[in-house]
Amino acid sequence: MAKRTRTTHRVALEVEVVDDPRAAEPEDWDLQYLLRAVRAGMAIPLRTIRGLVIDSERDRLSRTLQAFADDLDESVQLHWLASARPWPSISRRLHPRPNIESLVELEALQTAIREVAARLRKKGL
């Protein structure tokens, strides 16, 4: 039998919430509150969100920016791929698509973000 190991993963969860003006905002819930809300039917999990999950309270700023740049780069590359050749399965997911000028600007933005992240990392941030 293969040995099991534990790893940590981040998962973003979209939930439908019954509004309660007396309760904390869902963005402020801790895990225990979320579990109680789900059990009580006050929060209904709708889907997991694929992609970038940032913990702005605990991640270093350089790591957050690097992750954002990586995610942006992946998205831009998908849009370039979809605009270069008609890939039906990709094209359907990416509508509406940015124009070429916007894609060039997004590439420049992700490059600038990487540079800032590298400077912050050198400073220990």
WONORGI-V597379 format. One record per pair of residues at least 12 apart in sequence whose ideal C-beta (glycine too) atoms are under 10 Angstrom apart, sorted by sequence separation. I is the first residue (numbers start at 1). GAP is how many residues later the second one is. D is the distance in whole Angstrom. If there is no record, write none. Layout:
i:gap:d
I:GAP:D
I:GAP:D
This chain:
i:gap:d
17:12:9
52:12:10
55:12:10
78:12:6
79:12:10
82:12:5
54:13:6
78:13:10
81:13:9
82:13:9
15:14:9
23:14:8
29:14:8
53:14:9
54:14:7
83:14:6
52:15:6
78:15:8
79:15:6
82:15:6
83:15:9
26:16:10
52:16:7
78:16:6
83:16:9
17:17:10
20:17:9
26:17:7
54:17:9
80:17:10
83:17:7
52:18:8
53:18:10
79:18:6
15:19:8
18:19:8
23:19:8
52:19:4
75:19:9
78:19:9
79:19:6
17:20:7
51:20:6
52:20:9
79:20:10
80:20:9
83:20:7
13:21:8
79:21:10
15:22:8
18:22:9
20:22:7
52:22:9
76:22:9
15:23:8
18:23:8
19:23:10
51:23:9
52:23:10
75:23:10
79:23:9
80:23:6
18:24:5
51:24:9
79:24:6
80:24:10
13:25:10
17:25:7
18:25:8
16:26:10
17:26:5
18:26:9
76:26:9
77:26:10
80:26:10
15:27:9
16:27:7
17:27:8
76:27:6
79:27:8
80:27:9
15:28:5
16:28:5
75:28:10
76:28:9
15:29:6
16:29:8
76:29:10
13:30:9
14:30:10
15:30:5
16:30:6
76:30:5
77:30:9
14:31:7
15:31:6
75:31:8
76:31:6
13:32:6
14:32:5
15:32:9
13:33:8
14:33:5
73:33:9
76:33:9
13:34:8
14:34:8
72:34:6
73:34:8
76:34:7
12:35:9
13:35:6
14:35:6
72:35:9
75:35:9
12:36:7
13:36:7
73:36:10
74:36:10
11:37:6
12:37:4
72:37:7
73:37:5
11:38:8
12:38:8
72:38:4
73:38:9
11:39:9
12:39:8
71:39:9
72:39:10
12:40:8
13:40:10
69:40:8
70:40:8
73:40:9
12:41:5
68:41:10
69:41:5
72:41:7
73:41:9
10:42:9
11:42:7
12:42:9
68:42:8
69:42:8
72:42:10
10:43:4
69:43:9
70:43:9
9:44:9
10:44:8
69:44:4
70:44:9
10:45:7
68:45:6
69:45:5
67:46:10
68:46:10
69:46:9
65:47:10
66:47:8
69:47:9
70:47:10
65:48:5
66:48:7
69:48:6
64:49:10
65:49:8
68:49:8
65:50:10
66:50:10
67:50:9
65:51:6
66:51:4
65:52:4
66:52:8
64:53:8
65:53:9
62:54:8
63:54:8
65:54:10
66:54:9
61:55:9
62:55:5
65:55:7
66:55:8
61:56:8
62:56:7
64:56:9
65:56:9
60:57:9
62:57:8
63:57:9
62:58:4
63:58:8
61:59:5
62:59:4
60:60:8
61:60:9
62:60:8
65:60:10
60:61:8
62:61:8
64:61:10
61:62:10
62:62:9
63:62:9
62:63:6
60:64:8
61:64:5
60:65:6
